[in-house]
Amino acid sequence: MKINIVGLGPGNFDNISYKVYELVTASKLQLYIRTKKHPVIDTLEQRGMKAEYLDRFYEAGEIFEQVYEAIVAYLIDEVKKRNEIIYAVPGHPYVAEQTVAILHEKCKEQDIEIVAYPSMSFIDALFAAVKRDPSDGFELKDAFNIDALSLDTEHDLVITQVYDNLIASETKLKLLEAYPDEHEAYIVKNAGITATEEITVCKIYELDQMGICYDYLTSLYIPRVIHKTYSNLSDLINIVRKLRGPDGCPWDAKQTHESLKDHIVEEATEVKEAIENDDLDNLIEELGDVLLHIVFHSELGRESGYFNLLDITDGICKKLTFRHPHVFSDLEIDEKDLPEMWERLKQIEKNNKNTDK
């Protein structure tokens, strides 16, 4: 069994590869297209393309994840009936195309071969539209999955799926947590569609105030920040490494886990006092001091080769997930039974640790 996945490019007919054009217009295989909402469809139909469009799944699903899972399930059923099919998606099959990612996972489980035939991606078209070079690095984010804490403001940012003004407004609020209000933003509509390509430059706070009619062909481009508004965890790690480096601070360079053990207790006590005094400014400062100690100890561990900050974050994430099966799995449990469950799970963890020794 085999699924041929083809990309239809960002919009212009001449951005489709010749191999893809041959497959969608001349192949005898059944062709499925994720959505008919693509500028090149009419031209391809005029040139003989016949396809089944899968837009009906968008009407049946409440959220995109459900839609994508349903499309993939349908395609797998179809390839089992026909042995070989073609599946077409906008742009490039491996750029911001979640159905392809899910399809890969499911097909691997069922021994179904996948062959991809790319065309130009919307990323190529977008960077050409804003006249920027992506070789220095950029982040690609889905508007539905933006987390301000994870945004890397030191690299360019491209945001897809800005489908309407409500999403644009929600995206603006998330961006303002990490970027200055006056930071520049590009609203890019119809990237790669020469006749209707449109770029609007504004400030981030203006993203939902420009009278733009956002749609499925709208993306945002946010240039990197030259002078950052906020320092992040990476900045703190680099500062600690500098302090302990050859040209750093002699006091910091000679500290050990043992020499610092009482200091973190003192900082935790000061956090407690700030909370009791309802002093938010001091609470921010004292939490920063505690975080410094965590990073400092993680750097000592990294230097010795025993552990690093990723071991710490990985460990606590696994612990929280394991101890909250009622949140991270389908387990249903009454709130009154939670203490007993936590004690049982902690005992399992303890037993596992003893087994590992």
N, C-alpha and C positions, 0 to 999 in steps of 0.2 A: 504494500500500500504506500501511496506517495501523495504528498500535498505540495504543490508548487506555489510558493508565496511570491507575489509580484507587487512592486511599488508603482503607483501611478503618478509620482512626482508631485510637486507643490501646487501646480495649477496650469502652467502653459503646456500645450501639447508637445512642443519641441523639447520639453524637459523629461519626457519619457524615453527610456532606453529603447533601442530598436528591437532587442530581444523581447522585452515586455510587450511592445506593440504587436509583435508577431503572435505572442501567446494569447493575448486577449482578443485579437481580431481573426486569427486564422486557425487556432488550435481546435480540435474536435472535442477536447475535454470540457466538462461542465465547469463554467466559470461562476464564482460567487464573489460579490463585491460588498465590502462591509457597509458602505453607505453610498447612496446615489447623489448625496450632496457634495459633489466635487466638480469643479469647473470644466474638467476635461471629458466628462461622461458623454455629453451631447456629441462632441466631435468623434469620439470612439464609436458611438452607436451609428453615426452616419457612415462610418467606414466598416461597418459590418459586425461590430461587437454585439453579442447576445449574452446576457448575464442574469443571474438571480441576485437581486439586491436584498440586503439583510436589515434594512431600516426598521422592519416590523419588530425586531427585538428591542429597539429603543423604546417603543411604545409599551411593551409588556413589562420591562424591568423598572424598578423604582430607583435604583442607583446604578451607576456605570459598572461597578464590579459585577452585579447580577447580569447586566447586558452582555458583558464580555464573556463571562462563564457560559452563558446560554449560547452565544455565537459559536464558541469553541466546541461545545458539546454537539451542536448541530453539524458542524463541519466534520467532526470525527465520525458521526453516524453516516454522513454522506460518503466519506471516503471508504468506509467499510462496505457500502453498497456498490460503489463505482470503481474502487481500487485506486484510481488516480483522479485528482481534481486540481483546479486552480483557484486560489484565493487572492483577491486583490485588495490592497489597502492604500489610502492616500499617502503621498510622500515616499519615504524609504521604509521598507519593512522593519528595520531594526532601529528606527529613531522614533521614540515616544509612541510606540504602537503596542499597547498592552495586550491586545488579542494575540499577537504573534508570540509574545513572551509566555502567555498561558498555553498557547498551542504547542510550543516547544516542550514545555513540561509534560503535558498530557500525552503528546505523541511519543516521547521518550519512554513513558510507562507502557505504551501499547505497541511499541516497535513499528511505528509509522514513520517513514522517511520524510524529511522536509528538505526542499531545495528552494533557495531564495534567489530572486532576480530583482536587483535594486534599480531604482531610478533616482534622480536628484532628490535630496531631502529638503524639507522646509527650512532646516537649519542653514543649509547652503544659501537658500533664497533670502532668508532673513538677514544674514550677515552681509550679503551683497546689497540688500536694501538699505541697511544702516551704514554701509561702507566702513565696516570694522573687520579686523583680522582676528579670528578666533584662536589662532595658534598660541596665544599667551595663556589660554585656559578660560573656560567658562562653566557655569553650572546650568543644567537644564532641569526645570521644576514644573510640576503639574500644579495649576492654580488650586486644585482641591487638596494638595498635600504640602502646603508651605508651612514650615515651622520657623519662626523668627530666630530661634536659638541655633538652628542648624545652617542658617544662611551665611555664606562666605562673601562678605562685602568687598573683599580684596580681589575678587574675580567678577567678570561680567556675568549677568544673570539673564536667562531666557525663560519666560513663563508661558506655558501653553494652556489651552482649554479655558481661555478667558471668554466664555460663551456669551455672557450678557452683562448688563450694567451692575447687577447685584453681585456677581462674582468679581467684577472689577473693583467694586467698593470694598468687598471683604478682603481682596488681595491688597488693596491700598493700606488697610488698617494693619495687616500683618507686616507689610514692608516698612511701615512707619515705626515699628518696634525696633528695627535694625538700621534704618537709613535716616539721614537728615530729611526734614520735611521738604526742603528746597532742592533735594537731589533730583537730577534729570532723569526722565523716563521717556521711552519711545513706545508709542502705540502703533503697532505695525499690522495693517490690514491687507489681506490678499498678497502676501509675500510670494513672489515668483509668478504672479499673474500680471503681466506687463501693462495691460490696458487699464486695470483697476487698482494697481498697487498704491497704497496710501500710507504715509508716515506722518504722525502727529507727535511733536516734541512738547513735553510739558514737565511740570514738577510732580513729584510723587503724590503730594496732597491733592493735586488736581485731576488725578486719573479718572474719577467719576464725575468730574465737573466740566468736561470739555465738549459735551454734546455729541460724543462719539456713540454710534450704534454698534456695540460689540456683537460679534457673531462667531460662528465656529471657525472662521478663518482669521481671527484676531489673536495676536500674541503680544507680549510685552518684552522689551529689551531694556535692561537696567545696567548702565555702565558701572564699572567698579568704582569704589570710593577711594579717592586719593588720600584724603585725611579722614580717618575713621572717627565716628562719633562715639562708639563704644569699644572698649577692649574686650576680648573674649578669652576662653580657657586656653587657647593656643598661645595668646600673648603672655598669659601668666606663666605657662610652662617655659616659654623662651626666656622670660625674665629670671626665673629660678635657675635655669641652666647657665645664664650669663653670670649670675651671682656666684655660682659654684665653679665657674670656669677659670682659666689661667689668669684672665684680667679682671676677675670679679672681686668679691668681698672676702677678705681673710676669715672673718667670723663665720659667714655662711659656709665657706669651703670646708671648715673643720667640724661642722655639725654632724651628728649621727642620730639614728633612731633613739638611742638611749638618752642623749643629751636634750632631745626635744620632747620627751614623753610627758613631762609635767606641764610644758607650755600649752599643749593642745587642751589639757584639762582646764587651765586658766582661761583660755579663749572661749571654751564651751560655757564656762561659768559666766563670763561676760555677756554671752549671747542670752543666757537665761535672765540676767539682770536687765538687759535692754528690753526683753519681752515683758517682764514684770513692770517696768517703768513706762511701757507703751511708747518707747522712744524709737521710732522707725528709722531715723537717720543713723542712730547708733547701732541698731540691729543690722542694717546693711553693712556697716563698717566691720562689726564683729563677725558676721557670717563670712565676710571676705577674709578675715584673719584665720578662721577655721579652714576655709578653702585653701588658703596658702599652706597651711600645715599638711593638708591632704596631698597637695601637689608636691610639696617638699619631700614628704615621705615616699611618694611614688617615684620621685627622681633618685632618691637614695637607693631604692630598690632596683631602678633601671641601671644605675651605675654599677651596682654589684652583680647584675645579671640575673637576679632572682625573680623580680616581678616589675611591672610598670603600671601606669595609670589605666591602661586598657584591661589589665587583669582585674583591677579594682572595680571598674564600671561593669565589666562582663560578669564578675561574681555577684554583684548586688542585683543586677538585672535578672540573672538566672534565679537568684533567691526569691526576689519579689514575684516573679512569674510562677515559680513552684509553690509558693505559699498562698497564692491567690487563684486557685483553679476555678473558683466561682466567677472570676473576672476574665481569665484568659483561656477558658475552655467552656464546655457546655454544662458543667456541673451546676446544679441548683442546690442551694443550701440556705436554711433559715439563719437569720442573723444571730440568734441565741446559740446556735451550734458552732459559730466561728471560733471561739476560744479553744474548744476541744479539738477542732480540726487543726488549728495552728500548732497546738502542742504535739499532735500526732505527726504533723509534717516536719516539725523541728526534730523530733526523735528519729524520723527516717533519715534526715540530713546527718544527724550525729552518727547513726549507724553506718551510713555510707562513707563518712570520713574515716571512721575506725577501720572499715574494710579496706579503704585505699592505702592505709599505712602499712 
